[in-house]
């Protein structure tokens, strides 16, 4: 799969104990992914991209119910020591919030027309807003701060969650924000559980700016599989840039995703990887969405109603 005039193919990139490769556009060019998508109508990212990261079946072992609780830090103290803080394990109101989100998400799963119901989506957004308020309220207890990090927003939903994370207005301009368009997708001919992620940098100067820095990836679920965050990191690494610390801040994580991403990022060279979340889940379906009693539906599709007014895809 080599497109000599517009991109390079880098093979044998080890990530997560698996081999991936990245197609990268040559300077001044982009890769048009449109004709290669298995579901063009379901693709909501930019089709002119800087990188196409082919993960293959790297994330497929995460599908299903997490059954390796022996690998999860046994005590809350051990979790905190390992940079994993789940508020619902510490506070009852956080657990209640996750139950409320699951109740709304279950309705979404049953009736996808609700994704276009602004009143319903506003109710969902308000729960997300409350979750990020909780994270800010308790952050000092666990040594987290949102003032000494470069906020990285993985579009689209990341633009919303970054602002919720720092307590800014939904339309705020965030001066040091790094904006990257990532989209998890499937290509024609790929097995259903293979993942490909496209990456487009809004400002390529940001690639060097995050090198050796502390960044915060705020998203609603981060990680579920972790594919989008991984593609962002590999895209930067492919261009000679790697942050020193990656802090994840989210409403929910999967346990299997946390363990996978922590190990994979550290092996890539990130010195510190943390996870600060309101709740956690332990089940991923074969489309890499949360399922079971901690579903959130397609949170990004809900949050699209609350994108900054200045946003343009």
Secondary structure, 3 states (H helix, E strand, C coil): CCCCCCEEEEEEEEECCEEEEEEEECCCCCEECHHHECCHHHCCCCCEECEEEEEECCCHHHCEECCCHHHCCCCHHHHHHCCEEEHHHCCHHHHHHHHHHHHHHHHHHHCHHHHHCHHHHHHHHHHHHHHHHHHHHHHHHHCCCCCCCEEEEEECHHHHHHHHHHCCCCCCCCCCCEEEEEEEECECCCCCCCEEEEEEECCCHHHHHCCCCEEEEEEEECCCCCHHHHHHHHHHHHCCCCCCEEEEEEEEEEHHHHHHHHHHHHHHCCCEEEEEEEEEECEECCCCCECHHHCCCCHHHHHHHHCCCCCCC
